Structure formats: structure tokens, C-alpha cells
Amino acid sequence: MKGLTILGSTGSIGTNTLRVVRGLPERFRVVALSAGSNLDLLAQQVREFAPEVAVVGGADCVEPLRHRIKAAGHAAPLRILAGAEGQTEAVTLPEVDFVVSASHGVTGLVATYEAVRAGKSVALANKETLVAAGELVIEAARSQGAKVLPIDSEHSAVHQCLRSGQQHEIRRLILTASGGPFLKTPKREFASITPEQALRHPTWRMGGRITIDSATLMNKGLEIIEAHWLFGLGSASIDVVIHPESIVHSMIEFCDGAVMAQLGVADMRIPIQYALTYPERLPLGETPVNGNTLRLDILAARRLHFEKPDTRRFPCLELGRKALEKGGAASCALNASDEVAVEAFLSGKLQFPDIPNVVEATLAGMPDVKLSSITDVLECDQEARRRAWDVAGTISTRSIV
Ligand code: MG
């Protein structure tokens, strides 16, 4: 039986992970659950999965969670920890074999790095970890013999396709992108895009930032960087194609010209369970939920379309690629400045086409340094955020004038 810690247990990946765990009670034991401030859901999860440890975002959430758990009549012993230190303790407990890293932001990054350093295998959904600190995390995993398995659907697809060949036989990866809600929107209309429109993703139901990142294609830019660290390929060997149906989750072209693709319905339980049970595959989704099973109806799919991404309308894709090619602090700054730009857009301070402008201007002003420790990564992240807010402030004043 594998002991699990789930970072971000109340988010969309976290709740889907618990659905998978619920279906495999003989395989997994939940040792620790970590969430931010959704205490009602966390209390419910504690009652159902009876972990030894629960972690909340801040110290002020500890008593409210204890109160909710008590009110629900939960009697099992439980330690409640808080913040980044609590997360680190939760991932390094001796009973933990496997960590699902699905919390947002840089606190997730620190805990994930500590998990890998402690030799724990990690299923990774937190993009910051590889984008901001890929080199450090992958190096630590290698030296500790810890596995880093992707949960992101594209990287899971590549990982699955890799079962039919070896890493050195890959000619290129082809990551697919749905294209987001503005795939057909003319550039002249981009300035009038509202946050509500951008939050309507055609295929996946996800959090705010990743949904906006899918609309700007920054999400795919970040995924190029993730793919680089997971599969050891340079930017020139990682292509992106638009595939609006989101049925092919990604492909590998091997050196002999054979192309392997992974297809399936767009449901995160598939890549989550694959990562949790790897190298085994187990039955999943036998019971229909709302009339849907996890079976792909290939006849209903009928046609699959692929097209080249329009980098003139979606410059974020190339910003991601350039950051990877530049190396050092650029990817970390890319991630931080994009988060700021998205926040400024969602709060009405910036227009949709300003997002890449903020990222590009921030990257141009960042000093070119090597990040040799997690402290360096966190400092670079802070510096990029500060600069990005400055840039956003300038642009936003200009557009109001
Ligand atoms: Mg993805």
C-alpha cells in the first residue's frame, strides 16, 4: 500500500486525485492532505480519508479547521499544520511514498523540491516546479532516485507514448493545444475580450490562471519548458499544434518516422491514475458519472483537426520558447510575470493583449543570472513580480489616458 500526501487537495487536481484514491482503497492510504483556505471541503476530506496530518494555508486556519472536524464527529487523531513549513513536513513524513503536487504557486514548488530531496516520488501538476526550478528539481530527483511523473495531460500523453520507444529514439514531441476560446477571434477584437469570456475554456474546467493561460497560449509555452525538463529535449525538438477537439493529448515522432499518439476523453482522472499506479494500468471509470464514462467514442469523434498555432495573435507561446532557450532565470521570470499579468487582467487593470507585453517587458529587464538554489529561485520570482507590477502599472495608466 502506498502512503500519499496530496498538496492542493481541495483544487480540481486534488479532488480528482481523491476520486481515483476512492476507487483504489486497497492501493493507497492518504497520509496527509494540504489545502489553502477551503476548510469546509478539507474537513470533509479529512472525515472521509482519515489522514494523520492536515495542512492549512495559514496559522489562522488551524483552529477553524479543528472546529469543523470536531463538529463533524471525526474522532481519529490528527495533527494540523500550517503554511510552507507544514507542507514540507507533510511531504517528508516517513510513511509517505508518493506526493501529488497540485497546489498553486511557489509554496507548492518549495514543498515539491523538499519531497524530491527526501527521495519521495512525485506526481506533478504544479507547473511552477519545473518552469521556475526545473534544473534543481530534476537534478535532485536524479541524485535521490526519486521519480517525477507528469499529471499534466500533454506530458502524461508523452510519457505514455514513450512506452513504445526510448528517449534517445525520439525525433520530436508534438504537444497538442486546444487553442482556447479565442482560436478564431480576429486580433482586432482582442482588446475588448473580458475576463468572463477568457474564463470560458472549451474543453477543460480548471482554475483561473491556467484558464487564462490557455486563452493566451502561455499555458503551452510553459508546457514546452516542462517537457524540456521531463524528457530532456531541446526547444527545437518540441513542437506545438492546435487540436481543438482535445482528443489527441500529445504525440512522439520517433527517429524512424513512426508517430505514437495518446488519445482519450478529456478527464484528468486518466493521467492522475496513470501517474499513481505507473507502471501498471488499472481499470478506471467503470461506473458512469452523469451518463459519462471515461471511454472514448471514436465514431462520435469523426474528425480530428490539427493546425499551426498563430504566434502573431498568441505571442505567449514564443515567449515561453524564448525563455527556455535563454535559460537561467528567464523561465522563472516568465512564470512570475505571467501570473502578475493574468491577475492584473482579471482585476480589470490590463487588457487581454497586454498580458504578453507585460511578460516580454519584464523578461527584457531581468538580469541574466544562474539560479543555483531554491532561495535564488524565490528571489528571482519576487524580483520578476515587482518588475511586472511596475510594467503593468505603466501600461494601465497609458490605456486609461
Ligand atoms: Mg496541459
Boltz pocket constraint, residues with backbone or C-beta under 6 A from the ligand:
constraints:
  - pocket:
      binder: B
      contacts: [[A, 152], [A, 153], [A, 154], [A, 223]]
      max_distance: 6.0
